[in-house]
Amino acid sequence: MRRVSSVDLMLLGTVLLWALNITVTKYVFDHGFQPLAYGTIRYFAATSLFWCFTLAREHTVRIKLSDGKLVLTAAALIFLNQVGFLYSIQKTSAATVALILGTTPIFMGILATAIGFERLSRRFWLAAAISFGGVGFVASGSGGFSANVAGDGLALFTAATWAGYSVTIAPLLRRYSPFRVSALVLAIGWVPLAITGAREVSQQSFHFNTWTWVGFAYAVIGPLFLTNILWFTAIDRVGPSRASLFANMQPFFAVLFALAILGEHLNRWEIVGAVAIGAGIVLERTQRLPVTVPAD
């Protein structure tokens, strides 16, 4: 039996930090934080930390002007992803959001195929059909929508935009470190978020209980700052394929956190949907046929 390595622990820690973030975000919303105010302030704090880290490590965040279009596209997708994530959690349960985000690898496969990064077999499309069927079960719940059809749709939008972001930055990661790319994308993506959230920030009351502030601090340091360092360090050592096996566990850890901490529950149809999404992920992981990826 292979011993658990430090890289395994880094990957598992990253996935657990990401998974807990959904529950923490739901908690702080339930205790007074408005979505865009939360997202704006959180991203500013995390971006500041990441710039300090990147400049200390690399002494620059400079990129070629020809790569600016990709950076701007990635930043726009991060902005859209954050808006979708924030409002999906506000409008539906944390467990539902977590399960629907399990479709992210399916969206990545579809997008990678559309731009020629990968070839996908019939097994992938079967996996996609099973996963999206699972989303239907999760959303329908016991005879109706799980909590709010808008929230379910925004969770699906969040998965799609994160997949788009991941595919967009792939060429950049061949030329620059992930820390430099993340620092630039976070900073530029924060600008439209700040503009959109300015009204909520101005109206936001900051008289929160202690646990809300603890949750906010965690959301800044854990899933935005620390996970970037752990994740990309691990990928550099073992490659993306092994790392992605851990990432696929994130939705299910997130559901466990939501059930244990927030007292949420899943009905039988949501459990059926969870099983279907999981089955789709397993099928998706066994079919990929990589092709040569163009430089741009």
C-alpha positions as CSV (number, residue, x, y, z in Angstrom):
1,M,0.0,0.0,0.0
2,R,1.4,3.4,-1.0
3,R,2.1,5.7,2.0
4,V,0.3,9.0,2.3
5,S,2.7,11.7,1.1
6,S,2.9,15.3,1.9
7,V,1.5,16.1,-1.5
8,D,-1.5,14.0,-0.8
9,L,-2.1,15.9,2.4
10,M,-1.7,19.2,0.5
11,L,-4.3,18.2,-2.1
12,L,-6.7,16.9,0.5
13,G,-6.3,20.0,2.6
14,T,-7.0,22.2,-0.5
15,V,-10.1,20.3,-1.3
16,L,-11.4,20.5,2.3
17,L,-10.7,24.2,2.4
18,W,-12.6,24.7,-0.8
19,A,-15.5,22.5,0.4
20,L,-15.9,24.3,3.7
21,N,-16.0,27.6,1.9
22,I,-19.6,27.0,0.6
23,T,-20.9,26.4,4.1
24,V,-19.0,29.3,5.6
25,T,-20.4,31.6,2.8
26,K,-23.9,30.5,3.5
27,Y,-23.4,31.1,7.2
28,V,-22.1,34.7,6.9
29,F,-25.0,35.5,4.5
30,D,-27.5,34.2,7.0
31,H,-25.9,36.4,9.6
32,G,-26.0,39.7,7.9
33,F,-23.4,40.0,5.1
34,Q,-24.9,41.0,1.7
35,P,-23.5,39.0,-1.2
36,L,-21.8,41.6,-3.3
37,A,-20.5,43.5,-0.3
38,Y,-19.0,40.2,1.0
39,G,-17.5,39.3,-2.4
40,T,-16.0,42.8,-2.9
41,I,-14.4,43.1,0.4
42,R,-13.2,39.5,0.5
43,Y,-11.7,39.6,-3.0
44,F,-9.9,42.9,-2.2
45,A,-8.3,41.4,1.0
46,A,-7.3,38.2,-0.8
47,T,-5.9,40.0,-3.8
48,S,-3.8,42.2,-1.6
49,L,-2.4,39.1,0.2
50,F,-1.7,37.4,-3.1
51,W,0.1,40.4,-4.6
52,C,2.3,40.6,-1.6
53,F,3.1,36.9,-1.8
54,T,3.7,37.0,-5.6
55,L,5.9,40.1,-5.5
56,A,8.0,38.6,-2.6
57,R,8.4,35.4,-4.6
58,E,8.9,36.6,-8.1
59,H,9.5,40.4,-7.8
60,T,7.2,41.1,-10.7
61,V,3.8,40.4,-12.2
62,R,4.7,41.5,-15.7
63,I,3.4,39.7,-18.7
64,K,3.6,40.2,-22.4
65,L,1.2,42.6,-24.0
66,S,0.1,39.9,-26.4
67,D,-1.2,37.8,-23.4
68,G,-3.4,40.7,-22.2
69,K,-6.5,39.4,-24.0
70,L,-6.4,36.1,-22.2
71,V,-5.9,37.8,-18.9
72,L,-8.8,40.1,-19.4
73,T,-11.0,37.2,-20.6
74,A,-10.0,35.1,-17.5
75,A,-10.7,38.1,-15.2
76,A,-14.2,38.6,-16.8
77,L,-15.0,35.0,-16.2
78,I,-13.8,35.2,-12.6
79,F,-16.1,38.2,-12.1
80,L,-19.1,36.3,-13.6
81,N,-18.2,33.2,-11.6
82,Q,-18.2,35.2,-8.3
83,V,-21.5,36.8,-9.0
84,G,-23.0,33.4,-9.8
85,F,-21.5,31.8,-6.7
86,L,-22.5,34.5,-4.3
87,Y,-26.2,34.7,-5.4
88,S,-26.6,30.9,-5.9
89,I,-25.6,30.4,-2.2
90,Q,-28.0,33.2,-1.1
91,K,-30.9,31.8,-3.1
92,T,-30.6,28.0,-2.4
93,S,-29.0,25.6,0.1
94,A,-25.3,25.1,0.4
95,A,-25.7,21.4,-0.2
96,T,-27.5,22.0,-3.4
97,V,-24.8,24.4,-4.7
98,A,-22.1,21.9,-3.7
99,L,-23.8,19.1,-5.7
100,I,-24.4,21.1,-8.8
101,L,-20.8,22.4,-8.8
102,G,-19.9,18.7,-9.3
103,T,-20.7,19.2,-13.0
104,T,-17.6,21.5,-13.4
105,P,-15.4,18.7,-15.0
106,I,-18.2,18.0,-17.5
107,F,-18.2,21.7,-18.5
108,M,-14.4,21.7,-18.8
109,G,-14.5,18.7,-21.1
110,I,-17.2,20.3,-23.3
111,L,-15.2,23.6,-23.5
112,A,-11.9,21.9,-24.1
113,T,-13.4,20.0,-27.0
114,A,-15.0,23.1,-28.5
115,I,-11.6,24.8,-28.8
116,G,-9.6,21.7,-29.7
117,F,-7.8,20.9,-26.5
118,E,-9.2,17.4,-26.2
119,R,-11.1,14.7,-28.0
120,L,-14.1,13.3,-26.2
121,S,-15.5,9.8,-26.6
122,R,-19.1,8.7,-26.5
123,R,-18.4,7.7,-22.9
124,F,-17.9,11.3,-22.0
125,W,-21.2,12.3,-23.5
126,L,-22.9,9.5,-21.5
127,A,-21.2,10.9,-18.4
128,A,-22.4,14.4,-19.3
129,A,-26.0,13.1,-19.7
130,I,-25.9,11.3,-16.4
131,S,-24.4,14.3,-14.6
132,F,-26.9,16.8,-16.0
133,G,-29.7,14.3,-15.3
134,G,-28.4,14.3,-11.7
135,V,-28.6,18.0,-11.6
136,G,-32.2,17.7,-12.6
137,F,-32.9,15.4,-9.7
138,V,-31.1,17.7,-7.3
139,A,-33.0,20.7,-8.6
140,S,-36.4,19.0,-8.6
141,G,-36.1,17.8,-5.0
142,S,-39.3,16.2,-3.8
143,G,-41.7,17.2,-6.5
144,G,-40.6,20.8,-6.8
145,F,-37.4,22.9,-7.2
146,S,-34.9,22.3,-4.4
147,A,-35.3,25.8,-3.0
148,N,-35.2,28.3,-5.8
149,V,-34.9,27.8,-9.5
150,A,-32.8,30.9,-9.8
151,G,-30.3,29.6,-7.2
152,D,-30.0,26.2,-9.0
153,G,-29.5,28.0,-12.4
154,L,-26.8,30.3,-10.9
155,A,-25.0,27.3,-9.4
156,L,-24.9,25.7,-12.8
157,F,-23.7,29.0,-14.2
158,T,-21.0,29.1,-11.6
159,A,-19.7,25.7,-12.6
160,A,-19.7,26.7,-16.3
161,T,-17.8,30.0,-15.7
162,W,-15.2,28.3,-13.5
163,A,-14.7,25.7,-16.3
164,G,-14.3,28.5,-18.8
165,Y,-11.8,30.3,-16.5
166,S,-9.8,27.1,-16.1
167,V,-9.6,26.5,-19.9
168,T,-8.8,30.2,-20.6
169,I,-5.7,30.3,-18.3
170,A,-4.2,27.0,-19.6
171,P,-2.1,28.7,-22.2
172,L,-0.9,31.4,-19.7
173,L,0.3,28.7,-17.3
174,R,2.7,27.5,-19.9
175,R,4.5,30.9,-19.9
176,Y,4.0,32.2,-16.4
177,S,3.8,30.9,-12.9
178,P,0.3,30.2,-11.5
179,F,0.9,32.8,-8.8
180,R,1.6,35.6,-11.3
181,V,-1.5,34.6,-13.4
182,S,-3.7,34.5,-10.3
183,A,-2.5,37.8,-8.9
184,L,-3.3,39.6,-12.2
185,V,-6.6,37.9,-12.8
186,L,-7.8,38.4,-9.2
187,A,-6.9,42.1,-9.3
188,I,-8.5,42.8,-12.7
189,G,-11.6,40.7,-11.9
190,W,-12.0,42.6,-8.7
191,V,-12.6,45.9,-10.5
192,P,-16.1,45.1,-12.0
193,L,-17.0,43.3,-8.8
194,A,-16.2,46.4,-6.8
195,I,-18.2,48.6,-9.2
196,T,-21.1,46.2,-9.1
197,G,-21.0,45.9,-5.3
198,A,-20.3,49.5,-4.4
199,R,-23.9,50.2,-3.4
200,E,-24.1,47.1,-1.1
201,V,-20.7,48.0,0.4
202,S,-22.0,51.5,1.2
203,Q,-25.1,50.1,2.8
204,Q,-23.5,47.2,4.6
205,S,-23.7,47.1,8.4
206,F,-20.6,45.5,10.0
207,H,-22.1,44.6,13.4
208,F,-21.6,40.9,13.1
209,N,-21.1,38.2,15.7
210,T,-17.7,36.7,16.4
211,W,-18.3,33.6,14.3
212,T,-19.3,35.7,11.2
213,W,-15.9,37.5,11.4
214,V,-14.1,34.2,11.9
215,G,-15.9,32.9,8.8
216,F,-15.0,36.0,6.8
217,A,-11.3,35.7,7.8
218,Y,-11.3,32.0,6.9
219,A,-12.9,32.8,3.5
220,V,-10.1,35.2,2.7
221,I,-7.1,33.3,3.9
222,G,-8.3,29.7,3.3
223,P,-10.1,29.1,0.0
224,L,-8.7,32.1,-1.9
225,F,-5.1,32.6,-0.7
226,L,-3.8,29.5,0.9
227,T,-5.4,27.0,-1.5
228,N,-3.8,28.7,-4.5
229,I,-0.4,28.1,-3.0
230,L,-1.1,24.5,-1.9
231,W,-2.9,23.5,-5.1
232,F,-0.4,24.8,-7.6
233,T,2.6,23.5,-5.6
234,A,1.0,20.1,-5.5
235,I,0.3,20.1,-9.2
236,D,3.9,21.1,-9.9
237,R,5.0,18.0,-8.1
238,V,2.5,15.3,-9.2
239,G,0.7,16.7,-12.2
240,P,-2.9,17.8,-12.8
241,S,-4.4,14.3,-13.4
242,R,-3.7,13.1,-9.9
243,A,-4.6,16.4,-8.4
244,S,-8.0,16.4,-10.2
245,L,-8.9,13.1,-8.6
246,F,-8.8,14.9,-5.2
247,A,-10.7,17.9,-6.7
248,N,-13.6,15.6,-7.7
249,M,-14.3,14.8,-4.1
250,Q,-14.9,18.5,-3.2
251,P,-18.7,18.6,-3.8
252,F,-19.3,15.6,-1.6
253,F,-17.1,17.0,1.3
254,A,-19.0,20.3,0.8
255,V,-22.3,18.5,1.3
256,L,-21.1,16.8,4.5
257,F,-20.1,20.2,5.9
258,A,-23.5,21.7,5.0
259,L,-25.3,18.8,6.6
260,A,-23.2,18.8,9.8
261,I,-22.7,22.6,10.4
262,L,-25.8,24.2,8.9
263,G,-28.2,21.3,9.7
264,E,-29.3,21.1,6.0
265,H,-30.7,17.8,4.7
266,L,-31.0,16.0,1.4
267,N,-34.3,14.3,0.3
268,R,-34.3,11.1,-1.6
269,W,-34.3,12.7,-5.0
270,E,-31.4,14.9,-4.2
271,I,-29.5,11.8,-3.0
272,V,-30.3,10.1,-6.4
273,G,-29.0,13.3,-8.1
274,A,-25.8,13.2,-6.0
275,V,-25.2,9.6,-7.0
276,A,-25.8,10.4,-10.7
277,I,-23.4,13.4,-10.6
278,G,-20.8,11.2,-8.9
279,A,-21.2,8.5,-11.5
280,G,-20.8,11.0,-14.3
281,I,-17.6,12.3,-12.7
282,V,-16.2,8.7,-12.5
283,L,-17.1,8.1,-16.2
284,E,-15.6,11.5,-17.2
285,R,-12.3,10.7,-15.5
286,T,-11.9,7.4,-17.5
287,Q,-12.4,8.6,-21.0
288,R,-10.2,11.6,-21.7
289,L,-7.9,11.5,-24.8
290,P,-5.6,14.5,-24.7
291,V,-4.4,16.2,-27.8
292,T,-1.6,18.7,-28.4
293,V,-2.6,22.0,-27.0
294,P,-1.8,25.1,-29.1
295,A,0.3,27.8,-27.5
296,D,-2.6,30.2,-27.6
